[in-house]
Amino acid sequence: MSTALERLRTLARERAVVATSAATIGWDQETYLPDEGHEWRADQIAWLSERAHELGTSAAWGEALATAEAESAAPALTVVMRRDFDRATKLPGELVAREAQASSLGKQAWADARKRSDFASFAPHLETLLGIAREKADRWGYEAEAYDALLDTYERGSTSAGIASLFGALKPQLREIAAAAVERSNKRNATLPTGVYPIAAQKEFNALVAESLGFDFKAGRIDTTAHPFCTTLGPRDIRLTTRYDESDFTSSLFGVMHEAGHGLYEQGLPVSEVGLPSGDAASLGIHESQSRLWENHVGRSRPFWEKWLPVAVQHFPALAHTSLDDFLAAIHRAEFSFIRVEADEATYDLHILLRFELERRLVAGELSVKDVPAAWNESFRDLFGMTPPDDAHGCLQDIHWAMGGLGYFSTYTLGNLNAAQLFAAATADPAIAAGVAKAEYAPLLSWLRNKVHAKGAVLTPAEIVTQATGKPPSPEAHLAHLKARYLG
Amino acid sequence: MSTALERLRTLARERAVVATSAATIGWDQETYLPDEGHEWRADQIAWLSERAHELGTSAAWGEALATAEAESAAPALTVVMRRDFDRATKLPGELVAREAQASSLGKQAWADARKRSDFASFAPHLETLLGIAREKADRWGYEAEAYDALLDTYERGSTSAGIASLFGALKPQLREIAAAAVERSNKRNATLPTGVYPIAAQKEFNALVAESLGFDFKAGRIDTTAHPFCTTLGPRDIRLTTRYDESDFTSSLFGVMHEAGHGLYEQGLPVSEVGLPSGDAASLGIHESQSRLWENHVGRSRPFWEKWLPVAVQHFPALAHTSLDDFLAAIHRAEFSFIRVEADEATYDLHILLRFELERRLVAGELSVKDVPAAWNESFRDLFGMTPPDDAHGCLQDIHWAMGGLGYFSTYTLGNLNAAQLFAAATADPAIAAGVAKAEYAPLLSWLRNKVHAKGAVLTPAEIVTQATGKPPSPEAHLAHLKARYLG
């Protein structure tokens, strides 16, 4: 192997050691950190993040990369590394530190503003964060509009115009499906039996399910947090988290299945390539395709519950008299609601369409910060036919902007589309379909490992989907899935 | 304040940020790390440890220290910082890395050798680690013997000759007390009632007790590990661990009281001085004085159980018919045993005397590695009147040598002596004695905070004990305590 390439692997591995150290400390912050430990913890994470940034923008890295390029040692890999290196080095340390500071203050101000539903107190922070996002976009450069450069951070190869056109075409169909699903659901009015679903039993049940999907507990675990997430503390150390509701075991279960989808992807990345694009997840839209596939296409399906409802009954006596049909109706309940993270599958994408459009206009300067609440509510009325009672249930509900995460939201719907397209392509294989019909997922996971996980981030998200499914990314499978499940 | 001193504080704080990051990752390794995460974890800890060493031996640190010395900015503080800096810089990076490597291999070889009770397979590792210890001592320098330089790492100001003379004088008295305690205990033959002491109830009870001692759960927590320890992840983030035995709740309880003693010390160090000797624990012997004080002088005392036995009965129905006298007899049971970590208070120090003497002869070259098992067994017969059945129950039982921790063991007995002397001095104050008699410990903790915790590591351990108690360190209080409890 080229010595320049070998050098790059070593540097990338070191940066991953540092970045995963920050992730470990961040995981502890969300799971076990005592109250008064937060201030010091923030200093630890900041120090480690700065070192990771330094390593990834170092002269040594730049030289090894230039040599590897000149030698054509691994052209597909170095193209992506060049892009990442240039993007990283285009941001001066001062800007990175300023963004970290603004995001830290922004999150605090947001949490406080949301509590009091007081957008005005958050507005100056959003203004600052928006300015930083525009400054980053300007430094990175873009062809059509600044929002493209932000989008490219999360979903390489996507453009604002492309997503706008996709979402524009989707909108009428998603509205129609959502409205019909809600109407049908209201008639049926199915709910889970009331009763206590003990947390200890939920933990046991969730672990059985996660294991049956293929999540490897020798290289991962599940803990409890206020907001569920999945994080990678090392190539063989993937942590999932969930939260528990004693009156509804499906809340923690679908949380675990969603995060296990992310975790299976991380456990399937090539360990030997750690720190390099060839060992990294392709994009947020591909990551979300894995979480949504296991949560929705597997976890909310009839064959899954044919196997697992009897097991659930053993864990939760409250379910003893629930038929499979009633149970499925309850977990397929659709309703219009104000909060994205509580939205069901049939209405979820509408929340994303709203955010994408608003964000794009904000970054372009077509919408000013002070007008966000009115614009949000108008758009919400248009999509959902109802008005948020306050900004806490409207434009203040998500943490993303407060963290400086502009350009992020559309990846949730891209994930839904990818999930459906990948699941349809996989289950076109009779052996995989037969497994899925028996709630046996080894063949499905094996297909995802080969077609998605093993690919790393060398191909673009669109290339991965195209190669895996034989078709360019398209919303067809997602729409067909929603119609079959919610209107069928 | 002197700008050089201000600069030192900043550098010391940064080093503490990095060192506590390594500690956080190390804590997770012992508590929650999945099996396959260990390899990567070792790389993370090594990287962080190297950075901490680099920061503490940097030119910037050396210059700021020299300037602060020249300005006489804080002479007592800079004397200790000079000593630490010189000791750190006297070890070349190559030696530090070689020691880390040897210790990592040594621990693996030791664990394996102990399992098979095969000293020969561990001997070459001990030879290497002994060589490294001597090399370090040579580089640090010493007056009388190499062992002094090692001892000084853990217990500043102690000398081998001083400890040898102390232990020599103690030996006959400790043997006499131990023999008499064991004889009395055999006659009485008191044990805890058999039964199940549920782990959930142990956790609740332990937390109540730790809180009653003053351990602050807003700045700490308790988790479960194979071997109990206390570690500092930040100035307001102190983690204790313990292990549970369903047939004996006192095992986890005394573990928690011991580690809470360490934790109370760490919670009492001045936060503003973090990273500096003025914010650091004075020595292992002082640290162990705090753990032993709370574990033995408080936790195994009659007044403590007058209050807590009724609470324990509520948690553990198995105790319902146990009288206070029977309970105390059970927790004061003394017996000769092979394993140090399972030894009771009355026989514990004999295990230390043996190790100190052997270690000193090893480092001096008077005892060769191959002769360790025979020397151990001979010394054990002399002290305990019995022969270990194998090396796993003899010279292979402790991890310390395998980690390169030569010069460490004597601090356990120094801790016992300090604990007794500090407890006696504190309870000479009637208000503290009155609190202790009612199992109320705020006055005792306050005394320890002022006399020990707040002092940091600027004074020597002996100076701290002398100033706190009005007398130089002496074994009197410890011997008096053992006689009162075990022969009284």
Interface residues (C-beta under 8 A of the other chain):
Chain A: E14 V17 V18 T20 S21 T24 I25 W27 D28 Y32 L33 P34 D35 E36 G37 E39 W40 R41 D43 Q44 W47 L48 R51 D216 F217 K218 A219 G220 R221 D223 L233 G234 P235 R236 D237
Chain B: E14 V17 V18 T20 S21 T24 I25 W27 D28 Y32 L33 P34 D35 E36 G37 E39 W40 R41 D43 Q44 W47 L48 R51 D216 F217 K218 A219 G220 R221 D223 L233 G234 P235 R236 D237
